[in-house]
Amino acid sequence: MTQPLLLGHRGARASRNIPENTLASFELCLQHGCDGFEFDVRRSADGAAVICHDAKYNGMEIAKTPSKSLARTSSCWWTRTA
């Protein structure tokens, strides 16, 4: 029987020392034996790719908010792709 893949949700999300959705969190989940990791990507109003679990951040709907209004935090990261 094929073994299921073990994926880290938002990286090593349960870590108290490393913020989720960060490179360090992704690396930690792999070090702990995960086969990979997954995260959610949303698009801001100005076309930036935003790594954030929820559609809203601090009450702002990401799809309707320019990326410059979204602060880089431990739970939300963005980068300009277009």
C-alpha positions as CSV (number, residue, x, y, z in Angstrom):
1,M,0.0,0.0,0.0
2,T,1.3,3.5,-0.8
3,Q,2.1,5.7,2.2
4,P,0.3,9.0,2.3
5,L,2.4,12.2,2.0
6,L,3.0,14.1,5.2
7,L,2.7,17.9,4.5
8,G,3.3,20.7,6.8
9,H,0.3,23.1,6.9
10,R,1.8,26.6,6.6
11,G,5.2,25.0,7.3
12,A,5.9,24.0,10.9
13,R,2.8,25.9,12.0
14,A,2.8,24.6,15.6
15,S,6.3,26.0,16.3
16,R,6.3,28.6,19.1
17,N,9.7,30.0,17.9
18,I,9.3,30.3,14.2
19,P,6.4,32.2,12.5
20,E,4.2,30.2,10.1
21,N,4.4,30.8,6.3
22,T,8.1,31.7,6.5
23,L,11.1,30.0,4.9
24,A,12.3,29.0,8.3
25,S,9.0,27.3,9.0
26,F,9.1,25.5,5.7
27,E,12.6,24.3,6.4
28,L,11.7,23.1,9.9
29,C,8.8,21.0,8.8
30,L,11.1,19.2,6.3
31,Q,13.7,18.7,9.1
32,H,11.0,17.0,11.1
33,G,10.3,14.5,8.4
34,C,7.5,16.1,6.3
35,D,7.5,15.3,2.6
36,G,6.6,18.9,1.8
37,F,4.6,21.8,2.9
38,E,1.6,23.8,1.6
39,F,0.4,27.4,2.0
40,D,-2.3,29.6,0.6
41,V,-1.6,32.3,-1.9
42,R,-3.9,35.2,-2.6
43,R,-3.7,38.2,-4.9
44,S,-3.8,41.8,-3.6
45,A,-5.7,44.6,-5.4
46,D,-2.5,45.7,-7.1
47,G,-1.5,42.2,-8.2
48,A,1.0,41.2,-5.5
49,A,1.1,37.5,-4.5
50,V,0.3,37.3,-0.8
51,I,1.0,34.2,1.3
52,C,-1.8,34.3,3.9
53,H,-4.1,31.6,5.2
54,D,-7.2,33.8,5.4
55,A,-8.9,36.0,2.7
56,K,-8.8,38.9,5.2
57,Y,-5.9,40.3,7.1
58,N,-6.5,42.6,10.1
59,G,-10.1,43.1,8.8
60,M,-8.9,44.0,5.3
61,E,-10.0,41.9,2.3
62,I,-6.7,41.0,0.7
63,A,-8.1,41.0,-2.9
64,K,-9.4,44.6,-2.4
65,T,-6.3,46.0,-0.6
66,P,-3.1,47.3,-2.2
67,S,0.0,45.4,-1.1
68,K,1.6,48.5,0.4
69,S,-1.3,48.6,2.9
70,L,-0.6,45.0,4.0
71,A,2.2,44.9,6.6
72,R,4.6,42.0,6.5
73,T,3.9,40.0,9.6
74,S,4.4,36.5,11.0
75,S,1.2,35.3,9.4
76,C,1.2,37.2,6.1
77,W,3.9,37.7,3.5
78,W,3.7,39.3,0.0
79,T,5.8,39.9,-3.0
80,R,5.3,41.7,-6.3
81,T,5.0,39.3,-9.2
82,A,3.5,41.4,-12.0
